[in-house]
Amino acid sequence: MEQVYGYLTGARFRHRVEAIVEKFSDMQEDLAKERKATTRLWAKREAQIQGVIGSTVGMYGDLQGIAGKVMQEIEGLDVLVIEASSPETE
C-alpha cells in the first residue's frame, strides 16, 4: 500500500498522466484539423456537383425548347430539374 501511495503521489505518476493528456490533446487537435479540411472538401465537391446539375438541367431545357414534345423524357433528369429549382439548393 505504501508503494502504491508513493507511486500515486510521486512525480513519475504525474509525468505519465501528463503525457497521456498531452497525447489526447494532440489527437483532438489533429481530428479538428481533419474535420475542417474534410468539410471544406465536401463543400467544394457539393458546389461542383450542383454546378454540373444546373448546367445539365439548363441544357436539357434548351433542347426541349428547340425539339419540343418530340424529345423523349430522360429518366432521373426530371428529379434533377425539381431539385435544381427548389429553394433549398439555391
PDB file as gemmi writes it, atoms N, CA and C in Angstrom:
CRYST1    1.000    1.000    1.000  90.00  90.00  90.00 P 1                      
ATOM      1  N   MET A   1       0.820  -1.192   0.000  1.00  0.00           N  
ATOM      2  CA  MET A   1       0.000   0.000   0.000  1.00  0.00           C  
ATOM      3  C   MET A   1       0.867   1.259   0.000  1.00  0.00           C  
ATOM      4  N   GLU A   2       1.960   1.183   0.751  1.00  0.00           N  
ATOM      5  CA  GLU A   2       2.854   2.335   0.810  1.00  0.00           C  
ATOM      6  C   GLU A   2       3.485   2.603  -0.547  1.00  0.00           C  
ATOM      7  N   GLN A   3       3.847   1.541  -1.253  1.00  0.00           N  
ATOM      8  CA  GLN A   3       4.452   1.709  -2.578  1.00  0.00           C  
ATOM      9  C   GLN A   3       3.449   2.309  -3.565  1.00  0.00           C  
ATOM     10  N   VAL A   4       2.206   1.832  -3.518  1.00  0.00           N  
ATOM     11  CA  VAL A   4       1.168   2.376  -4.401  1.00  0.00           C  
ATOM     12  C   VAL A   4       0.944   3.846  -4.073  1.00  0.00           C  
ATOM     13  N   TYR A   5       0.840   4.162  -2.786  1.00  0.00           N  
ATOM     14  CA  TYR A   5       0.645   5.546  -2.363  1.00  0.00           C  
ATOM     15  C   TYR A   5       1.828   6.408  -2.820  1.00  0.00           C  
ATOM     16  N   GLY A   6       3.002   5.890  -2.651  1.00  0.00           N  
ATOM     17  CA  GLY A   6       4.207   6.620  -3.053  1.00  0.00           C  
ATOM     18  C   GLY A   6       4.227   6.862  -4.556  1.00  0.00           C  
ATOM     19  N   TYR A   7       3.823   5.856  -5.298  1.00  0.00           N  
ATOM     20  CA  TYR A   7       3.787   5.997  -6.763  1.00  0.00           C  
ATOM     21  C   TYR A   7       2.732   7.027  -7.187  1.00  0.00           C  
ATOM     22  N   LEU A   8       1.533   6.912  -6.609  1.00  0.00           N  
ATOM     23  CA  LEU A   8       0.441   7.809  -6.987  1.00  0.00           C  
ATOM     24  C   LEU A   8       0.707   9.264  -6.606  1.00  0.00           C  
ATOM     25  N   THR A   9       1.470   9.467  -5.558  1.00  0.00           N  
ATOM     26  CA  THR A   9       1.750  10.836  -5.117  1.00  0.00           C  
ATOM     27  C   THR A   9       3.095  11.339  -5.633  1.00  0.00           C  
ATOM     28  N   GLY A  10       3.787  10.515  -6.395  1.00  0.00           N  
ATOM     29  CA  GLY A  10       5.118  10.876  -6.878  1.00  0.00           C  
ATOM     30  C   GLY A  10       5.111  11.524  -8.261  1.00  0.00           C  
ATOM     31  N   ALA A  11       6.295  11.953  -8.637  1.00  0.00           N  
ATOM     32  CA  ALA A  11       6.483  12.652  -9.910  1.00  0.00           C  
ATOM     33  C   ALA A  11       6.316  11.728 -11.117  1.00  0.00           C  
ATOM     34  N   ARG A  12       6.716  10.464 -10.990  1.00  0.00           N  
ATOM     35  CA  ARG A  12       6.610   9.534 -12.124  1.00  0.00           C  
ATOM     36  C   ARG A  12       5.175   9.374 -12.591  1.00  0.00           C  
ATOM     37  N   PHE A  13       4.263   9.200 -11.647  1.00  0.00           N  
ATOM     38  CA  PHE A  13       2.851   9.035 -11.985  1.00  0.00           C  
ATOM     39  C   PHE A  13       2.319  10.309 -12.646  1.00  0.00           C  
ATOM     40  N   ARG A  14       2.635  11.464 -12.059  1.00  0.00           N  
ATOM     41  CA  ARG A  14       2.194  12.736 -12.618  1.00  0.00           C  
ATOM     42  C   ARG A  14       2.704  12.902 -14.048  1.00  0.00           C  
ATOM     43  N   HIS A  15       3.962  12.571 -14.291  1.00  0.00           N  
ATOM     44  CA  HIS A  15       4.531  12.695 -15.640  1.00  0.00           C  
ATOM     45  C   HIS A  15       3.831  11.763 -16.632  1.00  0.00           C  
ATOM     46  N   ARG A  16       3.514  10.577 -16.197  1.00  0.00           N  
ATOM     47  CA  ARG A  16       2.818   9.633 -17.079  1.00  0.00           C  
ATOM     48  C   ARG A  16       1.424  10.142 -17.448  1.00  0.00           C  
ATOM     49  N   VAL A  17       0.701  10.634 -16.453  1.00  0.00           N  
ATOM     50  CA  VAL A  17      -0.643  11.160 -16.711  1.00  0.00           C  
ATOM     51  C   VAL A  17      -0.556  12.397 -17.598  1.00  0.00           C  
ATOM     52  N   GLU A  18       0.409  13.269 -17.362  1.00  0.00           N  
ATOM     53  CA  GLU A  18       0.593  14.446 -18.210  1.00  0.00           C  
ATOM     54  C   GLU A  18       0.881  14.038 -19.654  1.00  0.00           C  
ATOM     55  N   ALA A  19       1.676  13.004 -19.846  1.00  0.00           N  
ATOM     56  CA  ALA A  19       1.997  12.527 -21.199  1.00  0.00           C  
ATOM     57  C   ALA A  19       0.734  11.999 -21.887  1.00  0.00           C  
ATOM     58  N   ILE A  20      -0.101  11.292 -21.148  1.00  0.00           N  
ATOM     59  CA  ILE A  20      -1.351  10.776 -21.716  1.00  0.00           C  
ATOM     60  C   ILE A  20      -2.260  11.935 -22.113  1.00  0.00           C  
ATOM     61  N   VAL A  21      -2.398  12.910 -21.235  1.00  0.00           N  
ATOM     62  CA  VAL A  21      -3.249  14.075 -21.512  1.00  0.00           C  
ATOM     63  C   VAL A  21      -2.724  14.829 -22.729  1.00  0.00           C  
ATOM     64  N   GLU A  22      -1.427  14.977 -22.828  1.00  0.00           N  
ATOM     65  CA  GLU A  22      -0.823  15.673 -23.970  1.00  0.00           C  
ATOM     66  C   GLU A  22      -1.124  14.944 -25.281  1.00  0.00           C  
ATOM     67  N   LYS A  23      -1.016  13.635 -25.271  1.00  0.00           N  
ATOM     68  CA  LYS A  23      -1.303  12.854 -26.486  1.00  0.00           C  
ATOM     69  C   LYS A  23      -2.777  12.967 -26.875  1.00  0.00           C  
ATOM     70  N   PHE A  24      -3.662  12.922 -25.888  1.00  0.00           N  
ATOM     71  CA  PHE A  24      -5.082  13.091 -26.178  1.00  0.00           C  
ATOM     72  C   PHE A  24      -5.347  14.474 -26.771  1.00  0.00           C  
ATOM     73  N   SER A  25      -4.708  15.491 -26.239  1.00  0.00           N  
ATOM     74  CA  SER A  25      -4.875  16.849 -26.760  1.00  0.00           C  
ATOM     75  C   SER A  25      -4.382  16.942 -28.201  1.00  0.00           C  
ATOM     76  N   ASP A  26      -3.232  16.332 -28.460  1.00  0.00           N  
ATOM     77  CA  ASP A  26      -2.699  16.314 -29.833  1.00  0.00           C  
ATOM     78  C   ASP A  26      -3.665  15.615 -30.788  1.00  0.00           C  
ATOM     79  N   MET A  27      -4.208  14.489 -30.348  1.00  0.00           N  
ATOM     80  CA  MET A  27      -5.154  13.745 -31.182  1.00  0.00           C  
ATOM     81  C   MET A  27      -6.405  14.572 -31.444  1.00  0.00           C  
ATOM     82  N   GLN A  28      -6.886  15.279 -30.431  1.00  0.00           N  
ATOM     83  CA  GLN A  28      -8.084  16.099 -30.570  1.00  0.00           C  
ATOM     84  C   GLN A  28      -7.842  17.251 -31.549  1.00  0.00           C  
ATOM     85  N   GLU A  29      -6.674  17.885 -31.468  1.00  0.00           N  
ATOM     86  CA  GLU A  29      -6.329  18.953 -32.404  1.00  0.00           C  
ATOM     87  C   GLU A  29      -6.246  18.421 -33.827  1.00  0.00           C  
ATOM     88  N   ASP A  30      -5.603  17.271 -34.010  1.00  0.00           N  
ATOM     89  CA  ASP A  30      -5.497  16.665 -35.341  1.00  0.00           C  
ATOM     90  C   ASP A  30      -6.872  16.342 -35.912  1.00  0.00           C  
ATOM     91  N   LEU A  31      -7.742  15.813 -35.070  1.00  0.00           N  
ATOM     92  CA  LEU A  31      -9.095  15.488 -35.512  1.00  0.00           C  
ATOM     93  C   LEU A  31      -9.851  16.740 -35.938  1.00  0.00           C  
ATOM     94  N   ALA A  32      -9.712  17.817 -35.199  1.00  0.00           N  
ATOM     95  CA  ALA A  32     -10.382  19.075 -35.550  1.00  0.00           C  
ATOM     96  C   ALA A  32      -9.868  19.600 -36.891  1.00  0.00           C  
ATOM     97  N   LYS A  33      -8.555  19.513 -37.109  1.00  0.00           N  
ATOM     98  CA  LYS A  33      -7.976  19.949 -38.385  1.00  0.00           C  
ATOM     99  C   LYS A  33      -8.492  19.088 -39.531  1.00  0.00           C  
ATOM    100  N   GLU A  34      -8.533  17.782 -39.327  1.00  0.00           N  
ATOM    101  CA  GLU A  34      -9.041  16.873 -40.360  1.00  0.00           C  
ATOM    102  C   GLU A  34     -10.505  17.161 -40.667  1.00  0.00           C  
ATOM    103  N   ARG A  35     -11.304  17.427 -39.622  1.00  0.00           N  
ATOM    104  CA  ARG A  35     -12.726  17.726 -39.802  1.00  0.00           C  
ATOM    105  C   ARG A  35     -12.901  18.988 -40.646  1.00  0.00           C  
ATOM    106  N   LYS A  36     -12.134  20.038 -40.349  1.00  0.00           N  
ATOM    107  CA  LYS A  36     -12.216  21.278 -41.118  1.00  0.00           C  
ATOM    108  C   LYS A  36     -11.834  21.049 -42.577  1.00  0.00           C  
ATOM    109  N   ALA A  37     -10.747  20.315 -42.794  1.00  0.00           N  
ATOM    110  CA  ALA A  37     -10.291  20.061 -44.162  1.00  0.00           C  
ATOM    111  C   ALA A  37     -11.316  19.238 -44.934  1.00  0.00           C  
ATOM    112  N   THR A  38     -11.864  18.219 -44.295  1.00  0.00           N  
ATOM    113  CA  THR A  38     -12.857  17.368 -44.949  1.00  0.00           C  
ATOM    114  C   THR A  38     -14.125  18.146 -45.243  1.00  0.00           C  
ATOM    115  N   THR A  39     -14.556  18.968 -44.316  1.00  0.00           N  
ATOM    116  CA  THR A  39     -15.758  19.779 -44.529  1.00  0.00           C  
ATOM    117  C   THR A  39     -15.548  20.738 -45.698  1.00  0.00           C  
ATOM    118  N   ARG A  40     -14.375  21.323 -45.783  1.00  0.00           N  
ATOM    119  CA  ARG A  40     -14.048  22.226 -46.884  1.00  0.00           C  
ATOM    120  C   ARG A  40     -14.082  21.474 -48.212  1.00  0.00           C  
ATOM    121  N   LEU A  41     -13.504  20.283 -48.250  1.00  0.00           N  
ATOM    122  CA  LEU A  41     -13.506  19.481 -49.480  1.00  0.00           C  
ATOM    123  C   LEU A  41     -14.915  19.073 -49.879  1.00  0.00           C  
ATOM    124  N   TRP A  42     -15.737  18.686 -48.891  1.00  0.00           N  
ATOM    125  CA  TRP A  42     -17.115  18.295 -49.184  1.00  0.00           C  
ATOM    126  C   TRP A  42     -17.898  19.468 -49.749  1.00  0.00           C  
ATOM    127  N   ALA A  43     -17.692  20.652 -49.172  1.00  0.00           N  
ATOM    128  CA  ALA A  43     -18.405  21.840 -49.656  1.00  0.00           C  
ATOM    129  C   ALA A  43     -17.999  22.153 -51.099  1.00  0.00           C  
ATOM    130  N   LYS A  44     -16.714  22.023 -51.387  1.00  0.00           N  
ATOM    131  CA  LYS A  44     -16.237  22.258 -52.754  1.00  0.00           C  
ATOM    132  C   LYS A  44     -16.852  21.247 -53.716  1.00  0.00           C  
ATOM    133  N   ARG A  45     -16.829  19.988 -53.324  1.00  0.00           N  
ATOM    134  CA  ARG A  45     -17.379  18.928 -54.168  1.00  0.00           C  
ATOM    135  C   ARG A  45     -18.876  19.124 -54.383  1.00  0.00           C  
ATOM    136  N   GLU A  46     -19.600  19.523 -53.337  1.00  0.00           N  
ATOM    137  CA  GLU A  46     -21.038  19.751 -53.449  1.00  0.00           C  
ATOM    138  C   GLU A  46     -21.324  20.891 -54.426  1.00  0.00           C  
ATOM    139  N   ALA A  47     -20.520  21.957 -54.357  1.00  0.00           N  
ATOM    140  CA  ALA A  47     -20.693  23.082 -55.283  1.00  0.00           C  
ATOM    141  C   ALA A  47     -20.432  22.630 -56.721  1.00  0.00           C  
ATOM    142  N   GLN A  48     -19.430  21.782 -56.909  1.00  0.00           N  
ATOM    143  CA  GLN A  48     -19.140  21.263 -58.247  1.00  0.00           C  
ATOM    144  C   GLN A  48     -20.314  20.435 -58.774  1.00  0.00           C  
ATOM    145  N   ILE A  49     -20.848  19.579 -57.932  1.00  0.00           N  
ATOM    146  CA  ILE A  49     -21.979  18.734 -58.338  1.00  0.00           C  
ATOM    147  C   ILE A  49     -23.188  19.599 -58.670  1.00  0.00           C  
ATOM    148  N   GLN A  50     -23.473  20.603 -57.840  1.00  0.00           N  
ATOM    149  CA  GLN A  50     -24.604  21.488 -58.115  1.00  0.00           C  
ATOM    150  C   GLN A  50     -24.402  22.247 -59.427  1.00  0.00           C  
ATOM    151  N   GLY A  51     -23.179  22.625 -59.727  1.00  0.00           N  
ATOM    152  CA  GLY A  51     -22.877  23.287 -60.996  1.00  0.00           C  
ATOM    153  C   GLY A  51     -23.148  22.384 -62.186  1.00  0.00           C  
ATOM    154  N   VAL A  52     -22.730  21.133 -62.072  1.00  0.00           N  
ATOM    155  CA  VAL A  52     -22.964  20.171 -63.153  1.00  0.00           C  
ATOM    156  C   VAL A  52     -24.461  19.919 -63.319  1.00  0.00           C  
ATOM    157  N   ILE A  53     -25.176  19.776 -62.202  1.00  0.00           N  
ATOM    158  CA  ILE A  53     -26.622  19.557 -62.270  1.00  0.00           C  
ATOM    159  C   ILE A  53     -27.299  20.755 -62.935  1.00  0.00           C  
ATOM    160  N   GLY A  54     -26.927  21.954 -62.515  1.00  0.00           N  
ATOM    161  CA  GLY A  54     -27.518  23.152 -63.098  1.00  0.00           C  
ATOM    162  C   GLY A  54     -27.256  23.258 -64.589  1.00  0.00           C  
ATOM    163  N   SER A  55     -26.041  22.956 -65.000  1.00  0.00           N  
ATOM    164  CA  SER A  55     -25.707  23.001 -66.425  1.00  0.00           C  
ATOM    165  C   SER A  55     -26.462  21.946 -67.211  1.00  0.00           C  
ATOM    166  N   THR A  56     -26.578  20.756 -66.669  1.00  0.00           N  
ATOM    167  CA  THR A  56     -27.287  19.671 -67.348  1.00  0.00           C  
ATOM    168  C   THR A  56     -28.766  19.998 -67.489  1.00  0.00           C  
ATOM    169  N   VAL A  57     -29.357  20.488 -66.411  1.00  0.00           N  
ATOM    170  CA  VAL A  57     -30.774  20.850 -66.445  1.00  0.00           C  
ATOM    171  C   VAL A  57     -31.003  21.976 -67.445  1.00  0.00           C  
ATOM    172  N   GLY A  58     -30.117  22.955 -67.453  1.00  0.00           N  
ATOM    173  CA  GLY A  58     -30.239  24.062 -68.403  1.00  0.00           C  
ATOM    174  C   GLY A  58     -30.147  23.601 -69.840  1.00  0.00           C  
ATOM    175  N   MET A  59     -29.185  22.726 -70.118  1.00  0.00           N  
ATOM    176  CA  MET A  59     -29.023  22.200 -71.472  1.00  0.00           C  
ATOM    177  C   MET A  59     -30.251  21.387 -71.879  1.00  0.00           C  
ATOM    178  N   TYR A  60     -30.754  20.587 -70.979  1.00  0.00           N  
ATOM    179  CA  TYR A  60     -31.940  19.777 -71.255  1.00  0.00           C  
ATOM    180  C   TYR A  60     -33.135  20.680 -71.554  1.00  0.00           C  
ATOM    181  N   GLY A  61     -33.287  21.747 -70.779  1.00  0.00           N  
ATOM    182  CA  GLY A  61     -34.368  22.696 -71.022  1.00  0.00           C  
ATOM    183  C   GLY A  61     -34.225  23.384 -72.362  1.00  0.00           C  
ATOM    184  N   ASP A  62     -32.990  23.762 -72.718  1.00  0.00           N  
ATOM    185  CA  ASP A  62     -32.749  24.369 -74.035  1.00  0.00           C  
ATOM    186  C   ASP A  62     -33.152  23.424 -75.153  1.00  0.00           C  
ATOM    187  N   LEU A  63     -32.744  22.171 -75.017  1.00  0.00           N  
ATOM    188  CA  LEU A  63     -33.062  21.181 -76.051  1.00  0.00           C  
ATOM    189  C   LEU A  63     -34.564  20.920 -76.132  1.00  0.00           C  
ATOM    190  N   GLN A  64     -35.240  20.915 -74.984  1.00  0.00           N  
ATOM    191  CA  GLN A  64     -36.694  20.753 -75.003  1.00  0.00           C  
ATOM    192  C   GLN A  64     -37.354  21.936 -75.712  1.00  0.00           C  
ATOM    193  N   GLY A  65     -36.815  23.123 -75.518  1.00  0.00           N  
ATOM    194  CA  GLY A  65     -37.347  24.306 -76.194  1.00  0.00           C  
ATOM    195  C   GLY A  65     -37.169  24.234 -77.690  1.00  0.00           C  
ATOM    196  N   ILE A  66     -36.072  23.634 -78.130  1.00  0.00           N  
ATOM    197  CA  ILE A  66     -35.802  23.507 -79.562  1.00  0.00           C  
ATOM    198  C   ILE A  66     -36.606  22.361 -80.166  1.00  0.00           C  
ATOM    199  N   ALA A  67     -36.554  21.196 -79.544  1.00  0.00           N  
ATOM    200  CA  ALA A  67     -37.167  19.995 -80.112  1.00  0.00           C  
ATOM    201  C   ALA A  67     -38.640  19.857 -79.763  1.00  0.00           C  
ATOM    202  N   GLY A  68     -39.056  20.482 -78.693  1.00  0.00           N  
ATOM    203  CA  GLY A  68     -40.454  20.383 -78.294  1.00  0.00           C  
ATOM    204  C   GLY A  68     -40.784  19.026 -77.706  1.00  0.00           C  
ATOM    205  N   LYS A  69     -42.019  18.603 -77.885  1.00  0.00           N  
ATOM    206  CA  LYS A  69     -42.513  17.372 -77.261  1.00  0.00           C  
ATOM    207  C   LYS A  69     -41.972  16.106 -77.914  1.00  0.00           C  
ATOM    208  N   VAL A  70     -41.304  16.251 -79.050  1.00  0.00           N  
ATOM    209  CA  VAL A  70     -40.762  15.051 -79.696  1.00  0.00           C  
ATOM    210  C   VAL A  70     -39.551  14.509 -78.942  1.00  0.00           C  
ATOM    211  N   MET A  71     -38.980  15.350 -78.116  1.00  0.00           N  
ATOM    212  CA  MET A  71     -37.823  14.904 -77.328  1.00  0.00           C  
ATOM    213  C   MET A  71     -38.304  13.990 -76.209  1.00  0.00           C  
ATOM    214  N   GLN A  72     -37.692  12.822 -76.122  1.00  0.00           N  
ATOM    215  CA  GLN A  72     -38.096  11.857 -75.107  1.00  0.00           C  
ATOM    216  C   GLN A  72     -37.622  12.300 -73.725  1.00  0.00           C  
ATOM    217  N   GLU A  73     -38.442  11.941 -72.727  1.00  0.00           N  
ATOM    218  CA  GLU A  73     -38.067  12.232 -71.344  1.00  0.00           C  
ATOM    219  C   GLU A  73     -36.851  11.379 -70.964  1.00  0.00           C  
ATOM    220  N   ILE A  74     -35.997  11.945 -70.170  1.00  0.00           N  
ATOM    221  CA  ILE A  74     -34.824  11.218 -69.684  1.00  0.00           C  
ATOM    222  C   ILE A  74     -35.071  10.886 -68.224  1.00  0.00           C  
ATOM    223  N   GLU A  75     -35.133   9.579 -67.947  1.00  0.00           N  
ATOM    224  CA  GLU A  75     -35.433   9.128 -66.593  1.00  0.00           C  
ATOM    225  C   GLU A  75     -34.370   9.635 -65.619  1.00  0.00           C  
ATOM    226  N   GLY A  76     -34.806  10.161 -64.509  1.00  0.00           N  
ATOM    227  CA  GLY A  76     -33.896  10.671 -63.496  1.00  0.00           C  
ATOM    228  C   GLY A  76     -33.603  12.147 -63.655  1.00  0.00           C  
ATOM    229  N   LEU A  77     -33.700  12.656 -64.870  1.00  0.00           N  
ATOM    230  CA  LEU A  77     -33.417  14.060 -65.088  1.00  0.00           C  
ATOM    231  C   LEU A  77     -34.543  14.934 -64.560  1.00  0.00           C  
ATOM    232  N   ASP A  78     -35.753  14.416 -64.570  1.00  0.00           N  
ATOM    233  CA  ASP A  78     -36.871  15.190 -64.032  1.00  0.00           C  
ATOM    234  C   ASP A  78     -36.676  15.446 -62.530  1.00  0.00           C  
ATOM    235  N   VAL A  79     -36.056  14.511 -61.833  1.00  0.00           N  
ATOM    236  CA  VAL A  79     -35.751  14.708 -60.408  1.00  0.00           C  
ATOM    237  C   VAL A  79     -34.718  15.813 -60.262  1.00  0.00           C  
ATOM    238  N   LEU A  80     -33.726  15.835 -61.139  1.00  0.00           N  
ATOM    239  CA  LEU A  80     -32.709  16.883 -61.082  1.00  0.00           C  
ATOM    240  C   LEU A  80     -33.319  18.254 -61.361  1.00  0.00           C  
ATOM    241  N   VAL A  81     -34.285  18.307 -62.274  1.00  0.00           N  
ATOM    242  CA  VAL A  81     -34.950  19.571 -62.574  1.00  0.00           C  
ATOM    243  C   VAL A  81     -35.664  20.082 -61.325  1.00  0.00           C  
ATOM    244  N   ILE A  82     -36.359  19.198 -60.644  1.00  0.00           N  
ATOM    245  CA  ILE A  82     -37.076  19.584 -59.420  1.00  0.00           C  
ATOM    246  C   ILE A  82     -36.082  20.038 -58.349  1.00  0.00           C  
ATOM    247  N   GLU A  83     -35.002  19.272 -58.159  1.00  0.00           N  
ATOM    248  CA  GLU A  83     -34.020  19.617 -57.139  1.00  0.00           C  
ATOM    249  C   GLU A  83     -33.317  20.932 -57.468  1.00  0.00           C  
ATOM    250  N   ALA A  84     -32.996  21.141 -58.738  1.00  0.00           N  
ATOM    251  CA  ALA A  84     -32.293  22.351 -59.132  1.00  0.00           C  
ATOM    252  C   ALA A  84     -33.156  23.593 -58.969  1.00  0.00           C  
ATOM    253  N   SER A  85     -34.476  23.436 -59.076  1.00  0.00           N  
ATOM    254  CA  SER A  85     -35.348  24.590 -58.971  1.00  0.00           C  
ATOM    255  C   SER A  85     -35.903  24.804 -57.575  1.00  0.00           C  
ATOM    256  N   SER A  86     -35.623  23.885 -56.639  1.00  0.00           N  
ATOM    257  CA  SER A  86     -36.134  24.044 -55.274  1.00  0.00           C  
ATOM    258  C   SER A  86     -35.334  25.096 -54.537  1.00  0.00           C  
ATOM    259  N   PRO A  87     -35.949  25.822 -53.603  1.00  0.00           N  
ATOM    260  CA  PRO A  87     -35.252  26.877 -52.844  1.00  0.00           C  
ATOM    261  C   PRO A  87     -34.119  26.351 -51.980  1.00  0.00           C  
ATOM    262  N   GLU A  88     -34.161  25.087 -51.607  1.00  0.00           N  
ATOM    263  CA  GLU A  88     -33.116  24.529 -50.733  1.00  0.00           C  
ATOM    264  C   GLU A  88     -31.775  24.509 -51.406  1.00  0.00           C  
ATOM    265  N   THR A  89     -31.711  24.363 -52.744  1.00  0.00           N  
ATOM    266  CA  THR A  89     -30.429  24.232 -53.428  1.00  0.00           C  
ATOM    267  C   THR A  89     -29.898  25.582 -53.892  1.00  0.00           C  
ATOM    268  N   GLU A  90     -30.653  26.636 -53.672  1.00  0.00           N  
ATOM    269  CA  GLU A  90     -30.200  27.960 -54.122  1.00  0.00           C  
ATOM    270  C   GLU A  90     -29.415  28.644 -53.047  1.00  0.00           C  
TER     271      GLU A  90                                                      
END                                                                             
